[in-house]
Amino acid sequence: MRKAFIIILAATGLLTAGCGAVGMVKSGDAAKGKTLYMSKCASCHVLNDAGSTGVVGPNLDDSFGPDYCQGFSEQTVRDVVRGQIAYPEMPMPADIVRGSEANDISVYVASIAGNNYDCSTYAGAK
């Protein structure tokens, strides 16, 4: 059931990003993104690289690991993260960060989320 939820969440994000909701994230600073993530996102989301253990929002490694197993690009994940920042599901507040700060977080998360995900456990792996 949890995998189905994660897939639906990712698909919803992809559709939102694909519709040009916030545009393509062409640039960002991953180092700044990590600092911003730690201050704005870490208390809610799990992300192994950041050492965050939040329990309110989805585990970002588990959310994006299967996407990479399916062959999605880092650019796609950047755009999904950016779309979720701008148009989140509850309980995440909308626009917790904006503009270049949101892009920085998107670049950071996309660069490391799911890096240690075991694709052999994913049923749809290539």
N, CA, C and O of each residue as an XYZ file, in Angstrom:
504
protein
N       0.826     -1.198      0.000
C       0.000      0.000      0.000
C       0.874      1.267      0.000
O       0.578      2.240     -0.694
N       1.958      1.232      0.796
C       2.824      2.401      0.883
C       3.503      2.686     -0.464
O       3.629      3.840     -0.873
N       3.945      1.600     -1.157
C       4.578      1.803     -2.463
C       3.595      2.424     -3.441
O       3.969      3.284     -4.239
N       2.338      1.992     -3.382
C       1.323      2.557     -4.277
C       1.153      4.046     -3.995
O       1.033      4.844     -4.924
N       1.144      4.422     -2.721
C       1.012      5.828     -2.352
C       2.190      6.639     -2.888
O       2.012      7.731     -3.429
N       3.397      6.091     -2.731
C       4.589      6.792     -3.193
C       4.552      6.967     -4.707
O       4.896      8.031     -5.223
N       4.134      5.922     -5.416
C       4.057      6.007     -6.871
C       3.028      7.046     -7.293
O       3.270      7.829     -8.211
N       1.881      7.053     -6.624
C       0.843      8.040     -6.935
C       1.353      9.447     -6.635
O       1.123     10.369     -7.418
N       2.041      9.618     -5.510
C       2.595     10.927     -5.151
C       3.593     11.399     -6.205
O       3.554     12.549     -6.641
N       4.479     10.504     -6.604
C       5.479     10.873     -7.615
C       4.811     11.190     -8.951
O       5.181     12.155     -9.620
N       3.830     10.382     -9.337
C       3.136     10.622    -10.605
C       2.407     11.961    -10.585
O       2.412     12.691    -11.576
N       1.785     12.280     -9.457
C       1.095     13.559     -9.329
C       2.088     14.709     -9.477
O       1.813     15.701    -10.152
N       3.237     14.559     -8.841
C       4.269     15.583     -8.961
C       4.778     15.716    -10.383
O       4.998     16.825    -10.869
N       4.965     14.580    -11.052
C       5.428     14.620    -12.433
C       4.420     15.307    -13.329
O       4.793     16.095    -14.199
N       3.149     15.017    -13.125
C       2.119     15.661    -13.930
C       2.087     17.162    -13.687
O       1.959     17.953    -14.621
N       2.205     17.538    -12.430
C       2.211     18.963    -12.092
C       3.411     19.650    -12.726
O       3.277     20.724    -13.313
N       4.579     19.034    -12.611
C       5.780     19.632    -13.191
C       5.684     19.669    -14.707
O       6.123     20.627    -15.343
N       5.110     18.626    -15.279
C       4.993     18.546    -16.731
C       4.058     19.586    -17.304
O       4.159     19.929    -18.482
N       3.170     20.084    -16.508
C       2.216     21.089    -16.979
C       2.789     22.498    -16.869
O       2.095     23.474    -17.153
N       4.025     22.608    -16.468
C       4.655     23.925    -16.385
C       4.201     24.728    -15.188
O       4.195     25.958    -15.231
N       3.817     24.044    -14.110
C       3.321     24.728    -12.928
C       4.317     25.744    -12.385
O       3.929     26.846    -11.997
N       5.587     25.388    -12.355
C       6.602     26.321    -11.880
C       7.780     26.404    -12.833
O       8.729     27.145    -12.578
N       7.737     25.683    -13.887
C       8.808     25.713    -14.872
C       9.937     24.768    -14.530
O       9.980     24.175    -13.452
N      10.833     24.646    -15.461
C      11.976     23.760    -15.310
C      13.027     24.403    -14.416
O      13.333     25.586    -14.560
N      13.582     23.617    -13.488
C      14.645     24.101    -12.613
C      15.955     23.957    -13.379
O      16.529     22.870    -13.454
N      16.418     25.068    -13.946
C      17.611     25.038    -14.790
C      18.901     25.189    -13.992
O      19.958     24.733    -14.430
N      18.823     25.821    -12.831
C      20.035     26.007    -12.041
C      19.686     26.112    -10.570
O      18.541     26.359    -10.190
N      20.694     25.920     -9.770
C      20.552     26.019     -8.329
C      21.868     25.641     -7.681
O      22.743     25.063     -8.326
N      22.008     25.963     -6.425
C      23.226     25.702     -5.674
C      22.922     24.628     -4.638
O      22.223     24.884     -3.658
N      23.454     23.417     -4.859
C      23.160     22.291     -3.973
C      23.659     22.528     -2.549
O      23.010     22.107     -1.592
N      24.806     23.197     -2.396
C      25.326     23.468     -1.051
C      24.386     24.393     -0.280
O      24.090     24.152      0.891
N      23.923     25.444     -0.938
C      22.931     26.326     -0.304
C      21.638     25.562     -0.057
O      20.978     25.747      0.966
N      21.281     24.696     -1.015
C      20.075     23.900     -0.881
C      20.104     23.007      0.345
O      19.092     22.847      1.029
N      21.266     22.422      0.624
C      21.380     21.573      1.816
C      21.181     22.392      3.087
O      20.488     21.964      4.009
N      21.798     23.582      3.128
C      21.632     24.457      4.296
C      20.166     24.843      4.473
O      19.635     24.803      5.583
N      19.524     25.213      3.383
C      18.100     25.572      3.446
C      17.239     24.373      3.829
O      16.307     24.497      4.624
N      17.558     23.212      3.259
C      16.823     21.987      3.592
C      16.901     21.741      5.096
O      15.891     21.442      5.734
N      18.095     21.868      5.656
C      18.274     21.608      7.087
C      17.433     22.552      7.938
O      16.918     22.144      8.979
N      17.286     23.796      7.519
C      16.529     24.756      8.325
C      15.027     24.743      8.049
O      14.240     25.105      8.923
N      14.617     24.332      6.847
C      13.206     24.426      6.478
C      12.495     23.076      6.342
O      11.277     23.008      6.507
N      13.233     22.007      6.044
C      12.590     20.746      5.649
C      12.938     19.552      6.521
O      12.151     18.611      6.621
N      14.096     19.573      7.150
C      14.621     18.394      7.846
C      13.738     17.917      8.997
O      13.733     16.730      9.321
N      13.006     18.818      9.607
C      12.173     18.392     10.736
C      10.957     17.585     10.288
O      10.303     16.941     11.107
N      10.654     17.618      8.986
C       9.475     16.903      8.480
C       9.808     15.704      7.589
O       9.041     14.741      7.549
N      10.939     15.745      6.873
C      11.256     14.714      5.881
C      12.513     13.937      6.238
O      13.464     14.486      6.796
N      12.503     12.657      5.909
C      13.705     11.832      6.009
C      14.520     12.042      4.737
O      13.985     12.008      3.628
N      15.808     12.256      4.912
C      16.741     12.322      3.795
C      18.093     11.884      4.353
O      18.697     12.587      5.163
N      18.562     10.718      3.914
C      19.772     10.132      4.500
C      20.965     11.066      4.474
O      21.647     11.207      5.489
N      21.241     11.711      3.347
C      22.402     12.587      3.226
C      22.387     13.699      4.273
O      23.437     14.085      4.786
N      21.224     14.202      4.583
C      21.092     15.292      5.542
C      21.014     14.790      6.979
O      21.116     15.576      7.922
N      20.834     13.484      7.146
C      20.684     12.934      8.487
C      19.351     13.299      9.120
O      19.189     13.207     10.336
N      18.397     13.713      8.291
C      17.098     14.133      8.835
C      16.183     12.929      9.034
O      16.202     11.973      8.258
N      15.389     13.003     10.088
C      14.538     11.874     10.473
C      13.095     12.289     10.696
O      12.399     11.678     11.508
N      12.633     13.306      9.999
C      11.269     13.796     10.163
C      10.241     12.712      9.905
O      10.503     11.745      9.191
N       9.066     12.885     10.494
C       8.010     11.878     10.353
C       6.699     12.450      9.805
O       5.723     11.714      9.654
N       6.666     13.730      9.510
C       5.429     14.359      9.036
C       5.254     14.175      7.535
O       4.193     13.756      7.073
N       6.307     14.492      6.771
C       6.256     14.383      5.313
C       6.833     13.063      4.849
O       7.318     12.272      5.659
N       6.783     12.821      3.545
C       7.307     11.566      3.027
C       8.828     11.462      3.148
O       9.540     12.466      3.156
N       9.298     10.234      3.241
C      10.717      9.927      3.201
C      11.169     10.182      1.768
O      10.722      9.498      0.848
N      12.037     11.143      1.572
C      12.425     11.544      0.215
C      13.290     10.503     -0.477
O      13.245     10.380     -1.701
N      14.077      9.751      0.285
C      14.855      8.675     -0.324
C      13.933      7.592     -0.865
O      14.123      7.117     -1.985
N      12.944      7.202     -0.082
C      11.992      6.178     -0.518
C      11.082      6.693     -1.629
O      10.628      5.919     -2.472
N      10.818      7.980     -1.631
C       9.942      8.551     -2.657
C      10.609      8.609     -4.019
O       9.974      8.309     -5.030
N      11.886      8.992     -4.064
C      12.549      9.197     -5.348
C      13.449      8.050     -5.779
O      13.816      7.970     -6.951
N      13.813      7.164     -4.866
C      14.616      6.005     -5.236
C      13.980      5.198     -6.368
O      14.661      4.897     -7.348
N      12.688      4.835     -6.265
C      12.048      4.076     -7.346
C      12.017      4.837     -8.673
O      12.071      4.220     -9.736
N      11.932      6.157     -8.624
C      11.949      6.944     -9.860
C      13.276      6.767    -10.586
O      13.308      6.593    -11.805
N      14.373      6.813     -9.826
C      15.682      6.612    -10.443
C      15.827      5.180    -10.952
O      16.451      4.953    -11.989
N      15.252      4.206    -10.227
C      15.293      2.810    -10.685
C      14.596      2.658    -12.032
O      14.983      1.821    -12.847
N      13.572      3.469    -12.263
C      12.831      3.411    -13.527
C      13.519      4.196    -14.632
O      13.092      4.139    -15.785
N      14.558      4.915    -14.307
C      15.286      5.653    -15.318
C      14.934      7.127    -15.421
O      15.343      7.790    -16.375
N      14.181      7.655    -14.456
C      13.887      9.085    -14.476
C      15.176      9.879    -14.297
O      16.087      9.442    -13.594
N      15.251     11.031    -14.926
C      16.449     11.865    -14.847
C      16.439     12.720    -13.589
O      15.401     12.942    -12.965
N      17.632     13.192    -13.238
C      17.741     14.114    -12.112
C      16.949     15.385    -12.390
O      16.378     15.969    -11.469
N      16.908     15.817    -13.638
C      16.138     17.008    -14.005
C      14.665     16.818    -13.670
O      14.019     17.727    -13.149
N      14.142     15.647    -13.967
C      12.733     15.368    -13.675
C      12.480     15.442    -12.179
O      11.484     16.021    -11.745
N      13.369     14.864    -11.391
C      13.201     14.896     -9.938
C      13.315     16.328     -9.424
O      12.568     16.719     -8.527
N      14.237     17.118     -9.977
C      14.323     18.541     -9.593
C      12.970     19.225     -9.788
O      12.480     19.940     -8.914
N      12.389     18.985    -10.950
C      11.133     19.653    -11.289
C       9.981     19.185    -10.402
O       9.105     19.973    -10.045
N       9.985     17.904    -10.050
C       8.948     17.375     -9.158
C       9.085     18.005     -7.774
O       8.097     18.452     -7.191
N      10.301     18.039     -7.255
C      10.525     18.641     -5.933
C      10.084     20.097     -5.953
O       9.406     20.559     -5.035
N      10.467     20.812     -6.991
C      10.104     22.240     -7.091
C       8.595     22.418     -7.148
O       8.048     23.327     -6.524
N       7.927     21.556     -7.892
C       6.467     21.613     -7.968
C       5.809     21.337     -6.622
O       4.814     21.968     -6.267
N       6.374     20.387     -5.876
C       5.816     20.074     -4.561
C       6.044     21.209     -3.565
O       5.221     21.427     -2.676
N       7.148     21.929     -3.707
C       7.380     23.082     -2.834
C       6.339     24.163     -3.120
O       5.791     24.765     -2.197
N       6.075     24.400     -4.387
C       5.125     25.459     -4.758
C       3.677     25.064     -4.502
O       2.865     25.898     -4.100
N       3.348     23.783     -4.737
C       1.963     23.311     -4.629
C       1.913     22.031     -3.810
O       1.625     20.961     -4.346
N       2.191     22.134     -2.513
C       2.288     20.934     -1.681
C       0.935     20.346     -1.303
O      -0.107     20.997     -1.373
N       1.008     19.091     -0.903
C      -0.131     18.445     -0.268
C      -0.070     18.821      1.208
O       0.989     19.178      1.724
N      -1.195     18.738      1.871
C      -1.211     19.026      3.303
C      -0.362     17.987      4.002
O      -0.318     16.862      3.505
N       0.304     18.249      5.086
C       0.271     19.460      5.899
C       1.392     20.447      5.571
O       1.575     21.415      6.309
N       2.144     20.238      4.497
C       3.248     21.137      4.180
C       2.711     22.507      3.760
O       1.816     22.597      2.919
N       3.257     23.569      4.347
C       2.791     24.900      3.957
C       3.251     25.256      2.545
O       4.357     24.898      2.139
N       2.422     25.942      1.816
C       2.762     26.379      0.459
C       3.896     27.394      0.510
O       3.968     28.228      1.413
N       4.767     27.305     -0.467
C       5.877     28.257     -0.614
C       6.657     28.478      0.674
O       6.923     29.612      1.073
N       7.019     27.362      1.320
C       7.842     27.465      2.527
C       9.156     28.165      2.199
O       9.762     28.815      3.052
N       9.583     28.020      0.949
C      10.667     28.809      0.359
C      10.223     29.155     -1.055
O       9.335     28.506     -1.607
N      10.830     30.162     -1.632
C      10.434     30.609     -2.975
C      11.649     30.879     -3.839
O      12.780     30.946     -3.357
N      11.390     31.030     -5.121
C      12.406     31.468     -6.070
C      13.677     30.642     -6.053
O      13.638     29.413     -6.094
N      14.805     31.335     -5.994
C      16.099     30.654     -6.076
C      16.328     29.723     -4.888
O      17.010     28.708     -5.029
N      15.771     30.050     -3.720
C      15.906     29.152     -2.572
C      15.192     27.828     -2.829
O      15.718     26.768     -2.488
N      14.013     27.875     -3.420
C      13.281     26.649     -3.760
C      14.053     25.858     -4.812
O      14.091     24.629     -4.764
N      14.666     26.562     -5.762
C      15.487     25.888     -6.771
C      16.706     25.229     -6.131
O      17.070     24.111     -6.496
N      17.334     25.914     -5.182
C      18.499     25.348     -4.502
C      18.132     24.052     -3.776
O      18.851     23.058     -3.873
N      17.028     24.065     -3.060
C      16.586     22.853     -2.360
C      16.271     21.754     -3.363
O      16.616     20.594     -3.139
N      15.626     22.102     -4.455
C      15.283     21.116     -5.475
C      16.526     20.459     -6.064
O      16.565     19.242     -6.245
N      17.530     21.259     -6.358
C      18.785     20.739     -6.909
C      19.457     19.823     -5.890
O      19.936     18.745     -6.244
N      19.495     20.244     -4.633
C      20.107     19.426     -3.581
C      19.380     18.093     -3.426
O      20.006     17.035     -3.488
N      18.077     18.137     -3.228
C      17.315     16.906     -2.998
C      17.447     15.964     -4.191
O      17.673     14.768     -4.009
N      17.310     16.485     -5.398
C      17.398     15.631     -6.590
C      18.782     15.005     -6.743
O      18.912     13.914     -7.299
N      19.807     15.684     -6.256
C      21.170     15.162     -6.419
C      21.486     14.023     -5.464
O      22.418     13.259     -5.712
N      20.726     13.888     -4.367
C      21.091     12.862     -3.392
C      19.939     11.953     -2.961
O      20.193     10.873     -2.428
N      18.706     12.344     -3.169
C      17.573     11.525     -2.714
C      17.576     10.173     -3.410
O      17.652     10.097     -4.636
N      17.496      9.130     -2.639
C      17.412      7.790     -3.201
C      18.721      7.225     -3.692
O      18.725      6.170     -4.325
N      19.849      7.892     -3.422
C      21.143      7.397     -3.919
C      21.463      5.994     -3.428
O      22.127      5.233     -4.132
N      21.007      5.640     -2.241
C      21.290      4.318     -1.689
C      20.090      3.386     -1.786
O      20.056      2.346     -1.128
N      19.111      3.750     -2.595
C      17.914      2.917     -2.749
C      18.296      1.624     -3.459
O      19.025      1.646     -4.451
N      17.806      0.508     -2.955
C      18.108     -0.805     -3.524
C      17.124     -1.112     -4.639
O      16.009     -1.567     -4.384
N      17.535     -0.862     -5.870
C      16.660     -1.073     -7.015
C      16.286     -2.539     -7.212
O      15.304     -2.832     -7.894
N      17.039     -3.458     -6.634
C      16.692     -4.873     -6.784
C      15.406     -5.211     -6.029
O      14.782     -6.238     -6.294
N      15.012     -4.354     -5.097
C      13.769     -4.598     -4.357
C      12.570     -3.940     -5.032
O      11.429     -4.151     -4.620
N      12.825     -3.153     -6.055
C      11.753     -2.450     -6.754
C      11.234     -3.308     -7.895
O      11.999     -3.710     -8.772
N       9.949     -3.589     -7.887
C       9.341     -4.518     -8.845
C       9.449     -4.030    -10.286
O       9.504     -4.849    -11.203
N       9.479     -2.728    -10.508
C       9.503     -2.191    -11.865
C      10.901     -1.860    -12.361
O      11.051     -1.179    -13.376
N      11.935     -2.335    -11.656
C      13.312     -2.006    -12.044
C      13.645     -2.558    -13.410
O      13.169     -3.620    -13.810
N      14.481     -1.805    -14.124
C      14.926     -2.222    -15.461
C      16.025     -3.246    -15.360
O      16.527     -3.715    -16.381
